[in-house]
Structure formats: structure tokens, C-alpha cells
Amino acid sequence: MATKSNKTTTVKGVDSRIADNKKAFFNYAIEERFEAGLVLEGWEVKALREGKVQLTDGYVVIREGELFLIGCQINPLNTASTHVSPDAVRTKKLLLHKDQIRRLIGKIEQKGYTLVALNLHWKNGKVKCDMALAKGKAEHDKRDTIKDREGKREVERAMKSRQR
């Protein structure tokens, strides 16, 4: 199921975003977005509530018809239970409908496509992962992105100085 908007929803004044992968938009051209559930352990949920997560190197692989999130680092809290041995870089399983997984497998087999984790967020008390079907950008495309960003900054600076 492709999501249509990239808005941050709030519940009772609390931001529902947990972590963003800002590098994904720079390194990849996003084709299509999907939202999947995430299988987590108890200590991981507690660490997510505290914001102890890093998603910059996160990507999704398909193994035996199932999706897995690799490269998402959830650092354990110091107050974690003594009987649990937390693994910060554990591979996490993603939950998606079987027909959606089959469709993704067909798209991934095409040349140049990959699945990239975009962000983690809360939805109805559960952790969800936004992922995207993406193609890697060439070096000149990345330079164009940087040039556009710098151009926008210069325009904003000029408008700001003009208003004074």
C-alpha cells in the first residue's frame, strides 16, 4: 500500500516521527512508497520511545519471501533488564501483505531498483517503517541536488535581507 503524503502527524502534541533517513533522498530517486509493520522486542520499543535509533544506513532485503530491515541501529537503554542481552544491529522483520511482497519482488528483480528505509514512526501505538522502491542516483544527479539546494538557500537569504 503506497502512502500518499509525507506529513508528520501528531497525537496529543507528540511528534509521531521516531527517526528519518535523510541520506535516502540524496542517494536515491524515490519511485514508490510503502508502509510496513516492524517486529520488535520489548527493550527496542523502550529505546525507540527515548529516540535511541539510527536509520541512516537502513535498507530492506527480501529473503525467502519475507522482508527484513538491515542496518537500523537501536541502542539499548542503560536501564535495560539484566536477563536480556540486547543486540543493537539485530535484523528486524518487516510485516507486509503477501501480494505486496510478491509485487515488490518483481520490481526488485528489475535492474537498478532497491528497497530503502525512509523513516520510522508511530501509528496507532505501533511502530511502522516507511520504505521506498528506489533507484540509485548517478554522481551528476547528486551534484544537481546540491546545486538546487544551495540556490534555494541563496534566494531565501536574499529575500530575508530585502525584508529588513
MISE-241928 format. One record per atom (N, C-alpha, C): residue in one letter; x, y, z. Coordinates in steps of 0.05 Angstrom, whole numbers, plus 32768, in hexadecimal, padded with zeros to 4 digits. Example, Ala and Ser with C-alpha at 12.3 -4.5 7.8 and 13.67 -1.06 7.14 Angstrom:
<recs>
a81087F8E809C;a80F67FA6809C;a81087FBE809C;s81017FD3808E;s81117FEB808F;s81028001809D;
</recs>
This chain:
<recs>
m80117FE98000;m800080008000;m801280198000;a801180287FEC;a802280407FE9;a801680577FF9;t802780658008;t801D807C8016;t801E80948004;k800C80A78009;k800980BD7FF6;k801680D78001;s801880DA801B;s802380F38026;s803A80ED8038;n804A8101803C;n806280FF804D;n805E81118066;k80458115806E;k804081278084;k80468119809F;t804E812980B2;t8053811F80CD;t8039812380DD;t802E810D80E6;t8015810F80F5;t801D81118113;t800C811E8122;t80118121813E;t7FFA8115814E;v800081098164;v7FEB80FE8175;v7FEF810B8191;k7FDB811A8199;k7FDC812881B3;k7FF5813A81B5;g7FFD8147819F;g8014815981A0;g802F814B819E;v80308130819B;v804981228199;v804E811A817C;d8067811F8173;d806F81198158;d807080FB8154;s806480F1813F;s806380D4813B;s807B80C9812C;r808D80DB8122;r80A580D28115;r80B980C9812A;i80C680B28124;i80DB80A88136;i80F680AE812B;a80FA80A78111;a811480AB8104;a811080AE80E6;d812180BE80DA;d812080C380BD;d813B80BA80B0;n813A80B18097;n815180AB8088;n815580C18073;k816280D6807A;k816580ED8068;k817780E78051;k818A80D48054;k819C80CD803E;k818D80BF8027;a817680B2802D;a816880A48019;a815E80B68003;f815580CE8009;f814B80E07FF5;f816280EC7FE5;f817A80ED7FF0;f819180F77FE2;f819D80E27FCF;n819F80C97FD9;n81AC80B47FCA;n819A80A57FB7;y818080A77FBA;y816D80987FAA;y815780A97F9E;a814D80A17F87;a813580AD7F7B;a811E809B7F84;i810C80A67F93;i80F680977F9F;i80E080937F8A;e80D9807A7F85;e80C480737F72;e80A9806F7F7F;e80A8805E7F93;e808E80577F9F;e809380517FBD;r807F80597FCE;r808280567FEB;r806F80417FF5;f80788034800B;f8068801F8019;f806B80238037;e805780198045;e8058801A8062;e80567FFE806D;a80687FF6807E;a80687FDB8088;a806B7FDB80A7;g80607FC780B3;g80637FC380D0;g807E7FB980D6;l80867FBA80EF;l80A17FB380F8;l809F7FA0810F;v80AD7F89810E;v80AE7F768125;v80C57F7F8137;l80BE7F868150;l80D27F908163;l80D07F81817D;e80E67F82818C;e80E67F7881A7;e80DF7F8F81BB;g80D97F8881D3;g80D07F9C81E7;g80E47FB181EC;w80FD7FAA81EF;w81127FBE81F5;w81167FD181DD;e81107FC781C5;e81137FD881AD;e80FD7FEE81AD;v80E57FE681B4;v80CF7FFA81B5;v80D5800F81CA;k80E0800881E1;k80E7801B81F5;k80FD802E81EB;a8110802381DD;a8126803481D2;a811B804681BC;l8108803D81AC;l80FC804F8198;l80ED806681A4;r80E0806181BA;r80D2807781C8;r80E5808C81D2;e80FD808481D8;e8112809781E1;e812280A381CA;g811D809981B1;g812A80A4819A;g814680998195;k814C8082819F;k81678076819D;k816880658184;v81638070816D;v816380618153;v81728070813E;q817F8062812C;q818D806D8116;q8185805D80FC;l817B806C80E8;l8170805F80D1;l8180806680B7;t8196807480B9;t81A3807F80A1;t81AD8069808F;d81B480528099;d81BE803C8087;d81AA80268083;g8190802C8089;g817C80188088;g81738011806B;y81717FF88065;y81667FEF804C;y81577FD58050;v81477FCD803C;v81357FB6803F;v813E7FA1802B;v813F7F878035;v81457F718023;v812E7F5D8024;i812C7F4D800F;i81177F38800E;i81257F1D800F;r811D7F0D8024;r81287EF28027;r81117EDF802A;e81107ECB8019;e80FB7EB6801A;e80DF7EC2801C;g80DA7ED6800D;g80BF7EE2800C;g80B87EF48023;e80CB7EFB8033;e80C67F0D804A;e80D97F258049;l80D07F3B8054;l80E07F548054;l80EE7F58806E;f81087F61806D;f81177F658085;f81257F808083;l81257F8F8099;l81337FA9809B;l814F7FA580A6;i81637FAD8097;i817F7FAA809F;i818B7FC580A1;g819D7FC980B4;g81AB7FE280B7;g819E7FF680C9;c81877FEF80D5;c817A800180E8;c81857FFB8103;q8192800E8110;q819F800A8129;q818E80168140;i818580058152;i8175800E8169;i818780098182;n8190801E818E;n81A3801C81A5;n8193801681BE;p819B800281CE;p818C7FFC81E6;p818F801181FB;l817B8013820C;l817C80268223;l818E801B8238;n8199802C8248;n81AA8023825F;n819A80148274;t8180801A8275;t816E800D8288;t81627FF4827E;a816D7FE88269;a81627FD0825D;a81647FB98271;s81527FA6826F;s81527F908281;s816B7F7F8280;t81727F738297;t818C7F648298;t818A7F49828B;h81727F3E8288;h816F7F23827C;h816D7F24825D;v816D7F3C8252;v816C7F3F8235;v81877F48822B;s81917F3B8216;s81AA7F448209;s81A47F5281EF;p81A17F6D81F0;p81987F7C81D8;p81AE7F7C81C2;d81A47F7981A9;d81B57F7B8191;d81AC7F948182;a81BD7FA88181;a81B57FC28175;a81B07FC18157;v81BE7FAF8149;v81BB7FAE812C;v81AD7F958122;r819B7F8B8133;r818B7F73812C;r817B7F788113;t81797F638102;t81687F6580EA;t814B7F6380F3;k813B7F7780EA;k811F7F7880F2;k810C7F7080DB;k80F87F6080E1;k80E57F5780CD;k80D07F6D80C8;l80C97F7080AE;l80B47F8380A7;l809B7F74809F;l80847F7F80A6;l806B7F7280A1;l805C7F80808B;l80567F718076;l80487F7C805E;l80377F658053;h80227F6C8045;h80117F588039;h80207F488024;k80197F2E8021;k80287F1D800F;k80267F267FF2;d800F7F307FE9;d800D7F3A7FCD;d801F7F527FC9;q80217F637FDD;q80337F7A7FDB;q80507F727FD9;i80577F5D7FE9;i80737F537FE8;i80797F477FCD;r80667F387FC2;r806A7F2D7FA7;r806F7F437F92;r805F7F587F94;r80617F6F7F82;r807D7F7C7F85;l80867F7F7F9E;l80A07F8B7FA2;l80B67F797F98;i80B47F5F7F9A;i80C87F4D7F90;i80CA7F517F72;g80B47F537F64;g80B47F587F47;g80C27F727F40;k80BD7F877F50;k80CA7FA17F4A;k80E87FA07F51;i80EF7F937F66;i810B7F927F6F;i811C7F837F5A;e81117F6F7F4D;e81207F607F39;e81267F707F21;q81187F867F1D;q811F7F987F07;q81397FA67F0D;k81487FAD7EF9;k81637FB87EFD;k81627FD37F0B;g81737FD57F20;g81777FEF7F2D;g81647FF67F44;y81507FE67F49;y813D7FEC7F5F;y81467FE07F79;t81417FEE7F8F;t81477FE57FAA;t81317FEF7FBD;l81307FE37FD4;l811D7FEC7FE9;l812D7FFA7FFF;v812580128005;v813380238018;v8120802B802E;a812980298047;a81198033805E;a811A8051805F;l8103805E8060;l8102807B8060;l80FF8086807C;n80ED807B808C;n80E9808480A7;n80DB807080B8;l80DC807480D2;l80CD806480E6;l80BA807780F3;h80A1806F80F8;h808E80808105;h807A806F8114;w806B807D8126;w805680708135;w803B80738126;k802C805D8126;k8011805E811A;k7FFF804C812B;n7FEB80588138;n7FD980498149;n7FE88039815E;g7FFD80448169;g800C8037817F;g801F80218175;k8022801F815B;k8035800B8150;k804A80198140;v8062800C813E;v80788018812F;v8075800F8111;k807680228100;k8074801D80E3;k808E802780D5;c8094801B80BF;c80AC802280AF;c80A2802B8094;d80A88043808C;d80A3804C8071;d80BB80448060;m80B78035804B;m80CC802D8039;m80C58035801D;a80D98036800C;a80D3803F7FF0;a80E2802D7FDC;l80D580297FC6;l80E2801D7FAF;l80F180337FA1;a810B80307F9F;a811C80467F96;a8131803C7F83;k813B80507F73;k8152804B7F61;k8169805D7F6A;g818180527F69;g819880627F71;g819D80797F5E;k81A480907F6A;k81AA80A87F5A;k81C780A77F50;a81CB80B17F38;a81E680B47F2E;a81F380CC7F3B;e820E80CE7F39;e821D80E37F46;e821480FF7F3D;h820F81017F23;h8206811C7F19;h81EB81237F23;d81D981107F28;d81BF81167F34;d81C281207F50;k81D581157F5F;k81DA811E7F7A;k81E4813B7F7A;r81F681417F66;r8200815C7F64;r81EA81707F5E;d81D781677F4C;d81C081797F46;d81AF817E7F5F;t81AC81697F6F;t819C816D7F88;t81AA81817F9A;i81C4817F7F9D;i81D381927FAE;i81D081AF7FA3;k81D381B17F88;k81D181CB7F7B;k81B581D87F7F;d81A081C87F7D;d818581D27F81;d818181DB7F9E;r818B81CB7FB1;r818881D17FCD;r819781EC7FD3;e81AF81EF7FC9;e81BE82087FCE;e81B082207FC1;g81A5821C7FAA;g819782317F9C;g817F823A7FAD;k817082277FB8;k8159822E7FC9;k8161823D7FE1;r817882357FED;r818282438005;r818982607FFE;e819682647FE7;e819E82807FE0;e818582917FDB;v817182867FCF;v815882957FCA;v814B829C7FE5;e814A82897FF7;e813F828F8012;e814E82A48020;r816982A3801E;r817A82B8802B;r817482D3801F;a817282D48005;a816D82EE7FF7;a815182F97FFF;m813D82E78001;m812382F08009;m812382FA8026;k813182EC8037;k813282F38053;k8140830E8056;s815783138048;s8165832C804B;s81558343803E;r8145833E802A;r81348352801E;r811E835B8030;q811483498041;q80FE834F8053;q81078361806A;r812083628070;r812A83728086;r812A838F8080;
</recs>
